[in-house]
Protein backbone atom coordinates (compact mmCIF):
# COMPACT_ATOMS: atom_id res chain seq x y z
CA UNK A 1 0.00 0.00 0.00
CA UNK A 2 0.97 3.61 -0.17
CA UNK A 3 -0.38 6.98 0.87
CA UNK A 4 -0.90 8.98 -2.28
CA UNK A 5 0.77 8.82 -5.65
CA UNK A 6 4.18 10.11 -4.62
CA UNK A 7 4.76 8.05 -1.46
CA UNK A 8 6.76 4.82 -1.22
CA UNK A 9 5.16 1.37 -1.27
CA UNK A 10 4.77 -0.41 2.08
CA UNK A 11 3.98 -4.10 2.52
CA UNK A 12 0.78 -4.34 4.54
CA UNK A 13 0.09 -8.08 4.48
CA UNK A 14 2.15 -11.09 3.39
CA UNK A 15 0.20 -14.38 3.18
CA UNK A 16 3.49 -16.28 3.24
CA UNK A 17 3.97 -15.44 6.92
CA UNK A 18 0.71 -16.99 8.11
CA UNK A 19 1.30 -19.64 10.76
CA UNK A 20 -1.18 -22.50 10.65
CA UNK A 21 -1.42 -26.12 11.70
CA UNK A 22 -1.19 -27.21 8.07
CA UNK A 23 2.03 -26.64 6.20
CA UNK A 24 0.59 -25.25 2.98
CA UNK A 25 1.09 -21.97 1.14
CA UNK A 26 -1.62 -19.32 1.43
CA UNK A 27 -3.01 -17.15 -1.35
CA UNK A 28 -4.92 -13.88 -1.23
CA UNK A 29 -8.42 -14.36 -2.66
CA UNK A 30 -9.71 -10.83 -2.35
CA UNK A 31 -8.91 -7.38 -1.00
CA UNK A 32 -11.59 -4.85 -0.08
CA UNK A 33 -10.55 -1.44 1.34
CA UNK A 34 -12.85 0.65 3.54
CA UNK A 35 -14.22 3.81 1.99
CA UNK A 36 -11.89 6.10 3.94
CA UNK A 37 -8.92 3.75 3.53
CA UNK A 38 -8.18 3.18 7.22
CA UNK A 39 -9.02 -0.54 7.09
CA UNK A 40 -8.78 -3.28 4.50
CA UNK A 41 -10.43 -6.70 4.43
CA UNK A 42 -8.25 -9.48 3.05
CA UNK A 43 -9.41 -13.02 2.31
CA UNK A 44 -6.86 -15.83 2.26
CA UNK A 45 -7.04 -19.54 1.57
CA UNK A 46 -4.58 -22.37 2.14
CA UNK A 47 -3.37 -24.95 -0.35
CA UNK A 48 -5.78 -24.12 -3.16
CA UNK A 49 -8.86 -24.37 -0.96
CA UNK A 50 -11.85 -22.19 -1.72
CA UNK A 51 -12.53 -21.67 2.01
CA UNK A 52 -11.36 -18.18 2.87
CA UNK A 53 -10.22 -16.72 6.16
CA UNK A 54 -11.15 -13.07 6.61
CA UNK A 55 -8.56 -10.67 8.01
CA UNK A 56 -9.30 -7.03 8.85
CA UNK A 57 -6.16 -4.88 8.83
CA UNK A 58 -5.57 -1.39 10.18
CA UNK A 59 -3.72 0.37 7.35
CA UNK A 60 -2.03 2.85 9.70
CA UNK A 61 -0.38 0.25 11.96
CA UNK A 62 -0.55 -2.87 9.79
CA UNK A 63 -2.01 -4.81 12.71
CA UNK A 64 -4.80 -7.35 12.37
CA UNK A 65 -7.97 -6.06 13.98
PQR file of N, CA, C, O and H, with PARSE charges and radii, in Angstrom:
ATOM      1  N   UNK A   1       0.835  -1.172   0.000 -0.4000 1.5000
ATOM      2  CA  UNK A   1       0.000   0.000   0.000 -0.0000 2.0000
ATOM      3  C   UNK A   1       0.872   1.223   0.000  0.5500 1.7000
ATOM      4  O   UNK A   1       2.074   1.147   0.253 -0.5500 1.4000
ATOM      5  N   UNK A   2       0.264   2.348  -0.283 -0.4000 1.5000
ATOM      6  CA  UNK A   2       0.972   3.613  -0.173 -0.0000 2.0000
ATOM      7  C   UNK A   2      -0.022   4.736   0.050  0.5500 1.7000
ATOM      8  O   UNK A   2      -1.193   4.631  -0.316 -0.5500 1.4000
ATOM      9  H   UNK A   2      -0.712   2.409  -0.489  0.4000 1.0000
ATOM     10  N   UNK A   3       0.452   5.799   0.646 -0.4000 1.5000
ATOM     11  CA  UNK A   3      -0.380   6.981   0.874 -0.0000 2.0000
ATOM     12  C   UNK A   3      -0.120   7.963  -0.249  0.5500 1.7000
ATOM     13  O   UNK A   3       0.907   8.643  -0.260 -0.5500 1.4000
ATOM     14  H   UNK A   3       1.403   5.885   0.943  0.4000 1.0000
ATOM     15  N   UNK A   4      -1.028   8.041  -1.177 -0.4000 1.5000
ATOM     16  CA  UNK A   4      -0.896   8.984  -2.282 -0.0000 2.0000
ATOM     17  C   UNK A   4      -0.004   8.479  -3.394  0.5500 1.7000
ATOM     18  O   UNK A   4       0.633   7.432  -3.275 -0.5500 1.4000
ATOM     19  H   UNK A   4      -1.862   7.489  -1.168  0.4000 1.0000
ATOM     20  N   UNK A   5       0.032   9.224  -4.458 -0.4000 1.5000
ATOM     21  CA  UNK A   5       0.768   8.818  -5.653 -0.0000 2.0000
ATOM     22  C   UNK A   5       2.270   8.905  -5.475  0.5500 1.7000
ATOM     23  O   UNK A   5       3.008   8.100  -6.043 -0.5500 1.4000
ATOM     24  H   UNK A   5      -0.485  10.075  -4.555  0.4000 1.0000
ATOM     25  N   UNK A   6       2.734   9.870  -4.695 -0.4000 1.5000
ATOM     26  CA  UNK A   6       4.178  10.107  -4.623 -0.0000 2.0000
ATOM     27  C   UNK A   6       4.873   9.405  -3.449  0.5500 1.7000
ATOM     28  O   UNK A   6       6.094   9.494  -3.326 -0.5500 1.4000
ATOM     29  H   UNK A   6       2.135  10.524  -4.234  0.4000 1.0000
ATOM     30  N   UNK A   7       4.135   8.722  -2.599 -0.4000 1.5000
ATOM     31  CA  UNK A   7       4.762   8.055  -1.456 -0.0000 2.0000
ATOM     32  C   UNK A   7       5.331   6.696  -1.849  0.5500 1.7000
ATOM     33  O   UNK A   7       5.049   6.184  -2.933 -0.5500 1.4000
ATOM     34  H   UNK A   7       3.142   8.649  -2.699  0.4000 1.0000
ATOM     35  N   UNK A   8       6.128   6.121  -0.964 -0.4000 1.5000
ATOM     36  CA  UNK A   8       6.758   4.825  -1.222 -0.0000 2.0000
ATOM     37  C   UNK A   8       5.803   3.692  -0.876  0.5500 1.7000
ATOM     38  O   UNK A   8       4.941   3.838  -0.009 -0.5500 1.4000
ATOM     39  H   UNK A   8       6.357   6.537  -0.084  0.4000 1.0000
ATOM     40  N   UNK A   9       5.960   2.568  -1.555 -0.4000 1.5000
ATOM     41  CA  UNK A   9       5.159   1.373  -1.275 -0.0000 2.0000
ATOM     42  C   UNK A   9       5.547   0.803   0.093  0.5500 1.7000
ATOM     43  O   UNK A   9       6.705   0.876   0.505 -0.5500 1.4000
ATOM     44  H   UNK A   9       6.660   2.449  -2.259  0.4000 1.0000
ATOM     45  N   UNK A  10       4.543   0.228   0.795 -0.4000 1.5000
ATOM     46  CA  UNK A  10       4.767  -0.410   2.084 -0.0000 2.0000
ATOM     47  C   UNK A  10       3.979  -1.708   2.100  0.5500 1.7000
ATOM     48  O   UNK A  10       2.786  -1.719   1.797 -0.5500 1.4000
ATOM     49  H   UNK A  10       3.603   0.169   0.460  0.4000 1.0000
ATOM     50  N   UNK A  11       4.647  -2.807   2.453 -0.4000 1.5000
ATOM     51  CA  UNK A  11       3.979  -4.103   2.525 -0.0000 2.0000
ATOM     52  C   UNK A  11       3.037  -4.099   3.724  0.5500 1.7000
ATOM     53  O   UNK A  11       3.463  -3.875   4.857 -0.5500 1.4000
ATOM     54  H   UNK A  11       5.616  -2.798   2.698  0.4000 1.0000
ATOM     55  N   UNK A  12       1.770  -4.346   3.472 -0.4000 1.5000
ATOM     56  CA  UNK A  12       0.775  -4.343   4.536 -0.0000 2.0000
ATOM     57  C   UNK A  12       0.471  -5.751   5.025  0.5500 1.7000
ATOM     58  O   UNK A  12       0.242  -5.958   6.217 -0.5500 1.4000
ATOM     59  H   UNK A  12       1.424  -4.529   2.551  0.4000 1.0000
ATOM     60  N   UNK A  13       0.468  -6.717   4.120 -0.4000 1.5000
ATOM     61  CA  UNK A  13       0.089  -8.081   4.484 -0.0000 2.0000
ATOM     62  C   UNK A  13       0.805  -9.060   3.569  0.5500 1.7000
ATOM     63  O   UNK A  13       0.773  -8.911   2.348 -0.5500 1.4000
ATOM     64  H   UNK A  13       0.654  -6.549   3.152  0.4000 1.0000
ATOM     65  N   UNK A  14       1.450 -10.060   4.156 -0.4000 1.5000
ATOM     66  CA  UNK A  14       2.146 -11.090   3.392 -0.0000 2.0000
ATOM     67  C   UNK A  14       1.559 -12.447   3.762  0.5500 1.7000
ATOM     68  O   UNK A  14       1.777 -12.916   4.879 -0.5500 1.4000
ATOM     69  H   UNK A  14       1.476 -10.181   5.148  0.4000 1.0000
ATOM     70  N   UNK A  15       0.818 -13.094   2.854 -0.4000 1.5000
ATOM     71  CA  UNK A  15       0.200 -14.377   3.183 -0.0000 2.0000
ATOM     72  C   UNK A  15       1.222 -15.480   3.446  0.5500 1.7000
ATOM     73  O   UNK A  15       0.884 -16.503   4.041 -0.5500 1.4000
ATOM     74  H   UNK A  15       0.641 -12.713   1.946  0.4000 1.0000
ATOM     75  N   UNK A  16       2.454 -15.288   3.014 -0.4000 1.5000
ATOM     76  CA  UNK A  16       3.494 -16.276   3.241 -0.0000 2.0000
ATOM     77  C   UNK A  16       3.919 -16.391   4.698  0.5500 1.7000
ATOM     78  O   UNK A  16       4.563 -17.369   5.079 -0.5500 1.4000
ATOM     79  H   UNK A  16       2.729 -14.458   2.531  0.4000 1.0000
ATOM     80  N   UNK A  17       3.570 -15.412   5.508 -0.4000 1.5000
ATOM     81  CA  UNK A  17       3.969 -15.435   6.916 -0.0000 2.0000
ATOM     82  C   UNK A  17       2.891 -16.018   7.833  0.5500 1.7000
ATOM     83  O   UNK A  17       3.082 -16.079   9.047 -0.5500 1.4000
ATOM     84  H   UNK A  17       3.048 -14.617   5.198  0.4000 1.0000
ATOM     85  N   UNK A  18       1.780 -16.441   7.271 -0.4000 1.5000
ATOM     86  CA  UNK A  18       0.712 -16.990   8.107 -0.0000 2.0000
ATOM     87  C   UNK A  18       1.164 -18.294   8.752  0.5500 1.7000
ATOM     88  O   UNK A  18       1.709 -19.169   8.079 -0.5500 1.4000
ATOM     89  H   UNK A  18       1.625 -16.391   6.285  0.4000 1.0000
ATOM     90  N   UNK A  19       0.943 -18.418  10.031 -0.4000 1.5000
ATOM     91  CA  UNK A  19       1.298 -19.637  10.757 -0.0000 2.0000
ATOM     92  C   UNK A  19       0.024 -20.435  10.994  0.5500 1.7000
ATOM     93  O   UNK A  19      -0.913 -19.950  11.628 -0.5500 1.4000
ATOM     94  H   UNK A  19       0.501 -17.707  10.577  0.4000 1.0000
ATOM     95  N   UNK A  20      -0.004 -21.651  10.486 -0.4000 1.5000
ATOM     96  CA  UNK A  20      -1.175 -22.503  10.648 -0.0000 2.0000
ATOM     97  C   UNK A  20      -0.747 -23.903  11.043  0.5500 1.7000
ATOM     98  O   UNK A  20       0.444 -24.211  11.057 -0.5500 1.4000
ATOM     99  H   UNK A  20       0.757 -22.044   9.971  0.4000 1.0000
ATOM    100  N   UNK A  21      -1.691 -24.731  11.357 -0.4000 1.5000
ATOM    101  CA  UNK A  21      -1.424 -26.125  11.699 -0.0000 2.0000
ATOM    102  C   UNK A  21      -1.080 -26.952  10.471  0.5500 1.7000
ATOM    103  O   UNK A  21      -0.425 -27.990  10.576 -0.5500 1.4000
ATOM    104  H   UNK A  21      -2.659 -24.480  11.346  0.4000 1.0000
ATOM    105  N   UNK A  22      -1.522 -26.490   9.309 -0.4000 1.5000
ATOM    106  CA  UNK A  22      -1.189 -27.208   8.068 -0.0000 2.0000
ATOM    107  C   UNK A  22      -0.041 -26.480   7.393  0.5500 1.7000
ATOM    108  O   UNK A  22       0.016 -25.250   7.397 -0.5500 1.4000
ATOM    109  H   UNK A  22      -2.053 -25.647   9.224  0.4000 1.0000
ATOM    110  N   UNK A  23       0.846 -27.223   6.833 -0.4000 1.5000
ATOM    111  CA  UNK A  23       2.026 -26.639   6.203 -0.0000 2.0000
ATOM    112  C   UNK A  23       1.789 -26.475   4.707  0.5500 1.7000
ATOM    113  O   UNK A  23       2.358 -27.194   3.886 -0.5500 1.4000
ATOM    114  H   UNK A  23       0.800 -28.221   6.830  0.4000 1.0000
ATOM    115  N   UNK A  24       0.926 -25.504   4.374 -0.4000 1.5000
ATOM    116  CA  UNK A  24       0.594 -25.246   2.975 -0.0000 2.0000
ATOM    117  C   UNK A  24       0.679 -23.751   2.700  0.5500 1.7000
ATOM    118  O   UNK A  24       0.426 -22.935   3.586 -0.5500 1.4000
ATOM    119  H   UNK A  24       0.463 -24.920   5.041  0.4000 1.0000
ATOM    120  N   UNK A  25       1.034 -23.400   1.477 -0.4000 1.5000
ATOM    121  CA  UNK A  25       1.085 -21.973   1.143 -0.0000 2.0000
ATOM    122  C   UNK A  25      -0.305 -21.355   1.135  0.5500 1.7000
ATOM    123  O   UNK A  25      -1.298 -22.029   0.863 -0.5500 1.4000
ATOM    124  H   UNK A  25       1.240 -24.063   0.758  0.4000 1.0000
ATOM    125  N   UNK A  26      -0.358 -20.069   1.436 -0.4000 1.5000
ATOM    126  CA  UNK A  26      -1.616 -19.325   1.426 -0.0000 2.0000
ATOM    127  C   UNK A  26      -1.631 -18.363   0.248  0.5500 1.7000
ATOM    128  O   UNK A  26      -0.588 -17.882  -0.192 -0.5500 1.4000
ATOM    129  H   UNK A  26       0.449 -19.522   1.656  0.4000 1.0000
ATOM    130  N   UNK A  27      -2.821 -18.093  -0.250 -0.4000 1.5000
ATOM    131  CA  UNK A  27      -3.007 -17.149  -1.352 -0.0000 2.0000
ATOM    132  C   UNK A  27      -4.058 -16.123  -0.948  0.5500 1.7000
ATOM    133  O   UNK A  27      -4.974 -16.426  -0.183 -0.5500 1.4000
ATOM    134  H   UNK A  27      -3.669 -18.484   0.107  0.4000 1.0000
ATOM    135  N   UNK A  28      -3.918 -14.916  -1.466 -0.4000 1.5000
ATOM    136  CA  UNK A  28      -4.921 -13.878  -1.232 -0.0000 2.0000
ATOM    137  C   UNK A  28      -6.032 -14.058  -2.262  0.5500 1.7000
ATOM    138  O   UNK A  28      -5.780 -14.068  -3.467 -0.5500 1.4000
ATOM    139  H   UNK A  28      -3.174 -14.671  -2.088  0.4000 1.0000
ATOM    140  N   UNK A  29      -7.265 -14.199  -1.775 -0.4000 1.5000
ATOM    141  CA  UNK A  29      -8.425 -14.363  -2.659 -0.0000 2.0000
ATOM    142  C   UNK A  29      -9.058 -13.037  -3.036  0.5500 1.7000
ATOM    143  O   UNK A  29      -9.497 -12.847  -4.170 -0.5500 1.4000
ATOM    144  H   UNK A  29      -7.470 -14.191  -0.796  0.4000 1.0000
ATOM    145  N   UNK A  30      -9.103 -12.128  -2.086 -0.4000 1.5000
ATOM    146  CA  UNK A  30      -9.714 -10.831  -2.353 -0.0000 2.0000
ATOM    147  C   UNK A  30      -9.178  -9.781  -1.399  0.5500 1.7000
ATOM    148  O   UNK A  30      -8.669 -10.096  -0.323 -0.5500 1.4000
ATOM    149  H   UNK A  30      -8.746 -12.281  -1.165  0.4000 1.0000
ATOM    150  N   UNK A  31      -9.299  -8.531  -1.811 -0.4000 1.5000
ATOM    151  CA  UNK A  31      -8.910  -7.377  -1.004 -0.0000 2.0000
ATOM    152  C   UNK A  31     -10.022  -6.350  -1.162  0.5500 1.7000
ATOM    153  O   UNK A  31     -10.430  -6.033  -2.280 -0.5500 1.4000
ATOM    154  H   UNK A  31      -9.712  -8.275  -2.685  0.4000 1.0000
ATOM    155  N   UNK A  32     -10.515  -5.827  -0.027 -0.4000 1.5000
ATOM    156  CA  UNK A  32     -11.588  -4.846  -0.079 -0.0000 2.0000
ATOM    157  C   UNK A  32     -11.284  -3.729   0.913  0.5500 1.7000
ATOM    158  O   UNK A  32     -11.428  -3.932   2.119 -0.5500 1.4000
ATOM    159  H   UNK A  32     -10.184  -6.085   0.881  0.4000 1.0000
ATOM    160  N   UNK A  33     -10.861  -2.541   0.434 -0.4000 1.5000
ATOM    161  CA  UNK A  33     -10.550  -1.438   1.344 -0.0000 2.0000
ATOM    162  C   UNK A  33     -11.819  -0.745   1.834  0.5500 1.7000
ATOM    163  O   UNK A  33     -12.843  -0.740   1.151 -0.5500 1.4000
ATOM    164  H   UNK A  33     -10.744  -2.376  -0.545  0.4000 1.0000
ATOM    165  N   UNK A  34     -11.734  -0.159   3.035 -0.4000 1.5000
ATOM    166  CA  UNK A  34     -12.846   0.647   3.538 -0.0000 2.0000
ATOM    167  C   UNK A  34     -12.909   1.934   2.728  0.5500 1.7000
ATOM    168  O   UNK A  34     -11.950   2.293   2.046 -0.5500 1.4000
ATOM    169  H   UNK A  34     -10.902  -0.163   3.590  0.4000 1.0000
ATOM    170  N   UNK A  35     -14.018   2.612   2.805 -0.4000 1.5000
ATOM    171  CA  UNK A  35     -14.221   3.806   1.985 -0.0000 2.0000
ATOM    172  C   UNK A  35     -13.196   4.894   2.291  0.5500 1.7000
ATOM    173  O   UNK A  35     -12.714   5.565   1.378 -0.5500 1.4000
ATOM    174  H   UNK A  35     -14.798   2.320   3.359  0.4000 1.0000
ATOM    175  N   UNK A  36     -12.860   5.073   3.563 -0.4000 1.5000
ATOM    176  CA  UNK A  36     -11.895   6.103   3.943 -0.0000 2.0000
ATOM    177  C   UNK A  36     -10.452   5.609   3.886  0.5500 1.7000
ATOM    178  O   UNK A  36      -9.522   6.406   4.016 -0.5500 1.4000
ATOM    179  H   UNK A  36     -13.251   4.528   4.304  0.4000 1.0000
ATOM    180  N   UNK A  37     -10.253   4.298   3.692 -0.4000 1.5000
ATOM    181  CA  UNK A  37      -8.921   3.747   3.532 -0.0000 2.0000
ATOM    182  C   UNK A  37      -8.195   3.392   4.811  0.5500 1.7000
ATOM    183  O   UNK A  37      -7.018   3.034   4.766 -0.5500 1.4000
ATOM    184  H   UNK A  37     -11.008   3.651   3.586  0.4000 1.0000
ATOM    185  N   UNK A  38      -8.866   3.480   5.960 -0.4000 1.5000
ATOM    186  CA  UNK A  38      -8.181   3.179   7.220 -0.0000 2.0000
ATOM    187  C   UNK A  38      -8.165   1.687   7.550  0.5500 1.7000
ATOM    188  O   UNK A  38      -7.400   1.255   8.413 -0.5500 1.4000
ATOM    189  H   UNK A  38      -9.822   3.770   5.997  0.4000 1.0000
ATOM    190  N   UNK A  39      -8.985   0.910   6.884 -0.4000 1.5000
ATOM    191  CA  UNK A  39      -9.021  -0.538   7.089 -0.0000 2.0000
ATOM    192  C   UNK A  39      -9.092  -1.231   5.731  0.5500 1.7000
ATOM    193  O   UNK A  39      -9.535  -0.651   4.739 -0.5500 1.4000
ATOM    194  H   UNK A  39      -9.606   1.261   6.183  0.4000 1.0000
ATOM    195  N   UNK A  40      -8.647  -2.483   5.712 -0.4000 1.5000
ATOM    196  CA  UNK A  40      -8.778  -3.278   4.502 -0.0000 2.0000
ATOM    197  C   UNK A  40      -9.111  -4.715   4.914  0.5500 1.7000
ATOM    198  O   UNK A  40      -8.515  -5.266   5.840 -0.5500 1.4000
ATOM    199  H   UNK A  40      -8.288  -2.954   6.517  0.4000 1.0000
ATOM    200  N   UNK A  41     -10.071  -5.304   4.209 -0.4000 1.5000
ATOM    201  CA  UNK A  41     -10.432  -6.700   4.430 -0.0000 2.0000
ATOM    202  C   UNK A  41      -9.663  -7.533   3.415  0.5500 1.7000
ATOM    203  O   UNK A  41      -9.643  -7.224   2.223 -0.5500 1.4000
ATOM    204  H   UNK A  41     -10.555  -4.857   3.457  0.4000 1.0000
ATOM    205  N   UNK A  42      -9.030  -8.599   3.908 -0.4000 1.5000
ATOM    206  CA  UNK A  42      -8.247  -9.483   3.053 -0.0000 2.0000
ATOM    207  C   UNK A  42      -8.722 -10.909   3.283  0.5500 1.7000
ATOM    208  O   UNK A  42      -8.810 -11.360   4.425 -0.5500 1.4000
ATOM    209  H   UNK A  42      -9.046  -8.851   4.875  0.4000 1.0000
ATOM    210  N   UNK A  43      -9.026 -11.615   2.213 -0.4000 1.5000
ATOM    211  CA  UNK A  43      -9.413 -13.016   2.308 -0.0000 2.0000
ATOM    212  C   UNK A  43      -8.267 -13.894   1.839  0.5500 1.7000
ATOM    213  O   UNK A  43      -7.695 -13.663   0.773 -0.5500 1.4000
ATOM    214  H   UNK A  43      -8.954 -11.249   1.285  0.4000 1.0000
ATOM    215  N   UNK A  44      -7.930 -14.905   2.637 -0.4000 1.5000
ATOM    216  CA  UNK A  44      -6.856 -15.826   2.256 -0.0000 2.0000
ATOM    217  C   UNK A  44      -7.361 -17.258   2.309  0.5500 1.7000
ATOM    218  O   UNK A  44      -8.301 -17.577   3.036 -0.5500 1.4000
ATOM    219  H   UNK A  44      -8.394 -15.092   3.503  0.4000 1.0000
ATOM    220  N   UNK A  45      -6.720 -18.110   1.527 -0.4000 1.5000
ATOM    221  CA  UNK A  45      -7.038 -19.539   1.573 -0.0000 2.0000
ATOM    222  C   UNK A  45      -5.734 -20.329   1.513  0.5500 1.7000
ATOM    223  O   UNK A  45      -4.725 -19.858   0.989 -0.5500 1.4000
ATOM    224  H   UNK A  45      -5.956 -17.851   0.936  0.4000 1.0000
ATOM    225  N   UNK A  46      -5.779 -21.542   2.063 -0.4000 1.5000
ATOM    226  CA  UNK A  46      -4.582 -22.375   2.142 -0.0000 2.0000
ATOM    227  C   UNK A  46      -4.641 -23.512   1.134  0.5500 1.7000
ATOM    228  O   UNK A  46      -5.687 -24.132   0.941 -0.5500 1.4000
ATOM    229  H   UNK A  46      -6.599 -21.925   2.490  0.4000 1.0000
ATOM    230  N   UNK A  47      -3.518 -23.777   0.497 -0.4000 1.5000
ATOM    231  CA  UNK A  47      -3.365 -24.947  -0.353 -0.0000 2.0000
ATOM    232  C   UNK A  47      -4.381 -25.108  -1.462  0.5500 1.7000
ATOM    233  O   UNK A  47      -4.759 -26.237  -1.775 -0.5500 1.4000
ATOM    234  H   UNK A  47      -2.668 -23.274   0.654  0.4000 1.0000
ATOM    235  N   UNK A  48      -4.836 -24.030  -2.065 -0.4000 1.5000
ATOM    236  CA  UNK A  48      -5.778 -24.117  -3.164 -0.0000 2.0000
ATOM    237  C   UNK A  48      -7.229 -24.279  -2.748  0.5500 1.7000
ATOM    238  O   UNK A  48      -8.103 -24.427  -3.602 -0.5500 1.4000
ATOM    239  H   UNK A  48      -4.529 -23.113  -1.810  0.4000 1.0000
ATOM    240  N   UNK A  49      -7.495 -24.254  -1.465 -0.4000 1.5000
ATOM    241  CA  UNK A  49      -8.855 -24.371  -0.959 -0.0000 2.0000
ATOM    242  C   UNK A  49      -9.674 -23.153  -1.368  0.5500 1.7000
ATOM    243  O   UNK A  49      -9.124 -22.079  -1.612 -0.5500 1.4000
ATOM    244  H   UNK A  49      -6.784 -24.134  -0.772  0.4000 1.0000
ATOM    245  N   UNK A  50     -10.976 -23.324  -1.440 -0.4000 1.5000
ATOM    246  CA  UNK A  50     -11.853 -22.192  -1.716 -0.0000 2.0000
ATOM    247  C   UNK A  50     -12.447 -21.615  -0.431  0.5500 1.7000
ATOM    248  O   UNK A  50     -13.217 -20.656  -0.477 -0.5500 1.4000
ATOM    249  H   UNK A  50     -11.423 -24.196  -1.242  0.4000 1.0000
ATOM    250  N   UNK A  51     -12.090 -22.199   0.714 -0.4000 1.5000
ATOM    251  CA  UNK A  51     -12.525 -21.666   2.006 -0.0000 2.0000
ATOM    252  C   UNK A  51     -11.600 -20.528   2.401  0.5500 1.7000
ATOM    253  O   UNK A  51     -10.396 -20.722   2.566 -0.5500 1.4000
ATOM    254  H   UNK A  51     -11.464 -22.978   0.751  0.4000 1.0000
ATOM    255  N   UNK A  52     -12.164 -19.356   2.549 -0.4000 1.5000
ATOM    256  CA  UNK A  52     -11.361 -18.182   2.866 -0.0000 2.0000
ATOM    257  C   UNK A  52     -11.410 -17.839   4.346  0.5500 1.7000
ATOM    258  O   UNK A  52     -12.425 -18.027   5.017 -0.5500 1.4000
ATOM    259  H   UNK A  52     -13.143 -19.198   2.415  0.4000 1.0000
ATOM    260  N   UNK A  53     -10.281 -17.332   4.838 -0.4000 1.5000
ATOM    261  CA  UNK A  53     -10.217 -16.722   6.157 -0.0000 2.0000
ATOM    262  C   UNK A  53     -10.248 -15.222   5.947  0.5500 1.7000
ATOM    263  O   UNK A  53      -9.560 -14.709   5.065 -0.5500 1.4000
ATOM    264  H   UNK A  53      -9.456 -17.180   4.293  0.4000 1.0000
ATOM    265  N   UNK A  54     -11.028 -14.512   6.738 -0.4000 1.5000
ATOM    266  CA  UNK A  54     -11.154 -13.071   6.612 -0.0000 2.0000
ATOM    267  C   UNK A  54     -10.257 -12.389   7.632  0.5500 1.7000
ATOM    268  O   UNK A  54     -10.310 -12.697   8.823 -0.5500 1.4000
ATOM    269  H   UNK A  54     -11.586 -14.929   7.455  0.4000 1.0000
ATOM    270  N   UNK A  55      -9.431 -11.461   7.159 -0.4000 1.5000
ATOM    271  CA  UNK A  55      -8.555 -10.666   8.010 -0.0000 2.0000
ATOM    272  C   UNK A  55      -8.936  -9.202   7.822  0.5500 1.7000
ATOM    273  O   UNK A  55      -9.107  -8.746   6.692 -0.5500 1.4000
ATOM    274  H   UNK A  55      -9.388 -11.211   6.192  0.4000 1.0000
ATOM    275  N   UNK A  56      -9.069  -8.466   8.919 -0.4000 1.5000
ATOM    276  CA  UNK A  56      -9.300  -7.025   8.846 -0.0000 2.0000
ATOM    277  C   UNK A  56      -8.019  -6.363   9.341  0.5500 1.7000
ATOM    278  O   UNK A  56      -7.574  -6.614  10.461 -0.5500 1.4000
ATOM    279  H   UNK A  56      -8.931  -8.837   9.837  0.4000 1.0000
ATOM    280  N   UNK A  57      -7.433  -5.519   8.502 -0.4000 1.5000
ATOM    281  CA  UNK A  57      -6.164  -4.879   8.826 -0.0000 2.0000
ATOM    282  C   UNK A  57      -6.335  -3.384   8.997  0.5500 1.7000
ATOM    283  O   UNK A  57      -7.069  -2.740   8.247 -0.5500 1.4000
ATOM    284  H   UNK A  57      -7.794  -5.315   7.592  0.4000 1.0000
ATOM    285  N   UNK A  58      -5.652  -2.837   9.990 -0.4000 1.5000
ATOM    286  CA  UNK A  58      -5.571  -1.395  10.183 -0.0000 2.0000
ATOM    287  C   UNK A  58      -4.442  -0.905   9.280  0.5500 1.7000
ATOM    288  O   UNK A  58      -3.296  -1.316   9.462 -0.5500 1.4000
ATOM    289  H   UNK A  58      -5.056  -3.360  10.599  0.4000 1.0000
ATOM    290  N   UNK A  59      -4.733  -0.044   8.318 -0.4000 1.5000
ATOM    291  CA  UNK A  59      -3.722   0.366   7.352 -0.0000 2.0000
ATOM    292  C   UNK A  59      -2.679   1.303   7.944  0.5500 1.7000
ATOM    293  O   UNK A  59      -1.588   1.437   7.390 -0.5500 1.4000
ATOM    294  H   UNK A  59      -5.664   0.290   8.170  0.4000 1.0000
ATOM    295  N   UNK A  60      -2.993   1.949   9.054 -0.4000 1.5000
ATOM    296  CA  UNK A  60      -2.025   2.847   9.704 -0.0000 2.0000
ATOM    297  C   UNK A  60      -0.942   2.046  10.400  0.5500 1.7000
ATOM    298  O   UNK A  60       0.245   2.333  10.243 -0.5500 1.4000
ATOM    299  H   UNK A  60      -3.879   1.839   9.505  0.4000 1.0000
ATOM    300  N   UNK A  61      -1.344   1.041  11.172 -0.4000 1.5000
ATOM    301  CA  UNK A  61      -0.382   0.249  11.965 -0.0000 2.0000
ATOM    302  C   UNK A  61       0.025  -1.047  11.296  0.5500 1.7000
ATOM    303  O   UNK A  61       1.100  -1.575  11.583 -0.5500 1.4000
ATOM    304  H   UNK A  61      -2.308   0.807  11.299  0.4000 1.0000
ATOM    305  N   UNK A  62      -0.809  -1.575  10.406 -0.4000 1.5000
ATOM    306  CA  UNK A  62      -0.550  -2.875   9.793 -0.0000 2.0000
ATOM    307  C   UNK A  62      -0.986  -4.033  10.653  0.5500 1.7000
ATOM    308  O   UNK A  62      -0.790  -5.188  10.274 -0.5500 1.4000
ATOM    309  H   UNK A  62      -1.682  -1.146  10.173  0.4000 1.0000
ATOM    310  N   UNK A  63      -1.576  -3.756  11.807 -0.4000 1.5000
ATOM    311  CA  UNK A  63      -2.013  -4.805  12.714 -0.0000 2.0000
ATOM    312  C   UNK A  63      -3.354  -5.408  12.303  0.5500 1.7000
ATOM    313  O   UNK A  63      -4.204  -4.733  11.722 -0.5500 1.4000
ATOM    314  H   UNK A  63      -1.736  -2.818  12.115  0.4000 1.0000
ATOM    315  N   UNK A  64      -3.521  -6.681  12.614 -0.4000 1.5000
ATOM    316  CA  UNK A  64      -4.796  -7.353  12.369 -0.0000 2.0000
ATOM    317  C   UNK A  64      -5.766  -6.940  13.455  0.5500 1.7000
ATOM    318  O   UNK A  64      -5.468  -7.036  14.646 -0.5500 1.4000
ATOM    319  H   UNK A  64      -2.830  -7.229  13.085  0.4000 1.0000
ATOM    320  N   UNK A  65      -6.926  -6.480  13.030 -0.4000 1.5000
ATOM    321  CA  UNK A  65      -7.967  -6.055  13.978 -0.0000 2.0000
ATOM    322  C   UNK A  65      -8.741  -7.268  14.386  0.5500 1.7000
ATOM    323  O   UNK A  65      -9.675  -7.165  15.182 -0.5500 1.4000
ATOM    324  H   UNK A  65      -7.167  -6.403  12.063  0.4000 1.0000
TER
END
